[in-house]
Amino acid sequence: MSTKFSWELCPTDGGVDFGDDLNRQLPPLVRRLLSQRGISGREKAERFLRPKLADLGDPFALREMDAAVERIFRAADNGEYVCIYGDYDVDGVSSVTVLHALLEAYHIRTNFFIPVRTREGYGLSEDGIRSAIRKCGQRPSLIITVDCGTSSVREVNLLREKGIDVVILDHHEAGVHGRPPAVAVVNAKLEKNSPFTYLCSAGVVFKLAHAMLKRRRLPHFDLKHYLDVVAIATVADIVPLVGENRLLTRHGLRLMAQGFNVGLRALNQITGLRRAPTASFVSFRIGPRLNAAGRMDSPQDALELLMTRSPERARQLAQNLEAHNKARQQEEEKIRQDATRMLEERFSPTTDHVIVLGSRDWHPGVVGIVASLLMRRYHKPTFIISLDENGIGKGSGRSIPGVSLVQAIHHCSQYLVSGGGHEMAAGLVIREEQIDAFREAFDRFVCEHASSEQLKPVLHIDAEVNFCELTLDLLDSYELLEPFGNSNPQPVFMTRNVRLTEAPRRMQGNHLRLSLSQNGCECDAMYFNAGKLTLPDPPWDIAFTIDRNTWRGRTSLAMSIQDIRPAQC
């Protein structure tokens, strides 16, 4: 087996100075990792390693925040009825949870609505608006959209004609028709040089709450109690873990460890959390279960889980989400197998620059997950499309660094009904007969806008280490770099000339457990999803990440293999 990755070791300045105290406290490896993240000097290092809520910026620095706050307080003062309109993913249900609690704290008469994917479709739609007004029981005078609305010019105009004001709290890219005619659009993506473009929608709602509390204090409402919900949205939506996102997530994970939110506490129990939650735990255990409800059926279970205060009801809802997640996994595996067969028949990894596949047999709620799997496997921008009985396809896309799906959708819009999202993750609607033409246009776009280097999979190595350096003392300092995620990735290390001390052991789930040795030091490692790989003959160079593992009261350093190659000089 030859590795599919080109390994690239990151250069660094070996003489980084963080002041005498930090230089003594931090191992050289951690100081190097700080430097690679653009952190220099004692003050910046302290703010990065120990972020404080007191460092939060002025929420009114977000453009149109003042107009949003003024309109919501007018609703409070006039006894108006308000409807919150959200999206069905983790960011959407988290945003609705926080905003609903905030409006209730101000005694605003409010209700909420989240569309069902298979019934009302995505975002602010005419069908969704009708369903929202019907669910609310009376016509609201104000609709506040969260995690949607930025590109809904026609729908906002429709609401204005009905005499309903709209406030939009969002983080998606602007549509081709520009800003909707809402009372306020609080979205840093519509600003120039905004410091808050990295926020997810739950982060925007948190900033709105901060702004409202600055204007009118509430002695019995503590915004910090909702940081855990904001944190899971920030991690699950894969927005950059930089600036205030990193600060909110760090403090939110600590609150989550305390079990303050009854629903999250039940979900932690059902997923087997045995230590303080990490961003990785949220990404792979919590986020998928909260998302599964909206993907497979209705997001109501996920929303109610975050809102409930009943431990018994929380346990029931957590079990429901577990069932949804298992159904999601079954659908995902079916689509993955179908897509793999299609690729074997008509895809060339050397000449095709994109993957675009569609089928009438695929569940629309799961295509995004499969797109992500195939994108990572082949390192190609990917769209996976679910077609209904009328030949209308709803697709989800995932991209590689350097290829913007938003730009690609605009470039190929003549073949699409609609589309939008983020640079690295986007959605589209397409007619079945246009899929081949879209694939060709998308391929041309990637050829013209991505360099040959960007199209090659590269494994970025942060540092070269030896086994003897990997200690629990190192972990204590290393964990100050968390939470890891988008724009603050978990460091990848490499080490050379590693040998096996015994044959690899195949574990349940197609994983390998490896017992390794280097210069008399031994380490155990997991190589996930590698059960079917043909490993090269040792000795090896290995690329890996490290974590803390606690099992039956014993703490150890866990090593997770990312790639293996024959040892090189």
HELIX and SHEET records of a PDB file:
HELIX    1   1 ASP A   20  GLN A   25  1                                   6    
HELIX    2   2 PRO A   28  GLN A   36  1                                   9    
HELIX    3   3 ARG A   42  LEU A   49  1                                   8    
HELIX    4   4 LEU A   53  ASP A   55  5                                   3    
HELIX    5   5 PRO A   59  ALA A   61  5                                   3    
HELIX    6   6 MET A   65  ASP A   77  1                                  13    
HELIX    7   7 VAL A   90  ALA A  105  1                                  16    
HELIX    8   8 ARG A  117  GLU A  120  1                                   4    
HELIX    9   9 GLU A  126  CYS A  136  1                                  11    
HELIX   10  10 VAL A  153  GLU A  161  1                                   9    
HELIX   11  11 ALA A  188  LEU A  190  5                                   3    
HELIX   12  12 SER A  201  ARG A  215  1                                  15    
HELIX   13  13 LEU A  223  TYR A  226  5                                   4    
HELIX   14  14 LEU A  227  ALA A  236  1                                  10    
HELIX   15  15 GLY A  243  ALA A  257  1                                  15    
HELIX   16  16 VAL A  262  ILE A  270  1                                   9    
HELIX   17  17 ALA A  279  PHE A  281  1                                   3    
HELIX   18  18 VAL A  282  ILE A  286  3                                   5    
HELIX   19  19 GLY A  287  MET A  296  1                                  10    
HELIX   20  20 GLN A  300  MET A  307  1                                   8    
HELIX   21  21 PRO A  311  ARG A  346  1                                  36    
HELIX   22  22 VAL A  367  TYR A  378  1                                  12    
HELIX   23  23 LEU A  405  HIS A  411  1                                   7    
HELIX   24  24 SER A  413  TYR A  415  5                                   3    
HELIX   25  25 GLU A  432  GLN A  434  5                                   3    
HELIX   26  26 ILE A  435  HIS A  449  1                                  15    
HELIX   27  27 PHE A  467  GLU A  469  5                                   3    
HELIX   28  28 LEU A  472  TYR A  478  1                                   7    
HELIX   29  29 GLU A  479  LEU A  481  5                                   3    
SHEET    1   A 2 SER A   6  LEU A   9  0                                        
SHEET    2   A 2 VAL A 458  ILE A 461  1                                        
SHEET    1   B 5 ARG A 109  PHE A 113  0                                        
SHEET    2   B 5 TYR A  81  TYR A  85  1                                        
SHEET    3   B 5 LEU A 142  VAL A 146  1                                        
SHEET    4   B 5 ASP A 165  LEU A 169  1                                        
SHEET    5   B 5 ALA A 184  VAL A 186  1                                        
SHEET    1   C 5 ILE A 355  SER A 359  0                                        
SHEET    2   C 5 THR A 382  LEU A 387  1                                        
SHEET    3   C 5 ILE A 392  ARG A 398 -1                                        
SHEET    4   C 5 ALA A 425  ARG A 431 -1                                        
SHEET    5   C 5 SER A 418  GLY A 421 -1                                        
SHEET    1   D 4 ALA A 463  GLU A 464  0                                        
SHEET    2   D 4 PHE A 493  LEU A 500  1                                        
SHEET    3   D 4 HIS A 511  GLN A 518 -1                                        
SHEET    4   D 4 ARG A 505  MET A 507 -1                                        
SHEET    1   E 5 ALA A 463  GLU A 464  0                                        
SHEET    2   E 5 PHE A 493  LEU A 500  1                                        
SHEET    3   E 5 TRP A 540  TRP A 551 -1                                        
SHEET    4   E 5 ARG A 554  PRO A 566 -1                                        
SHEET    5   E 5 CYS A 521  TYR A 527  1                                        
END                                                                             
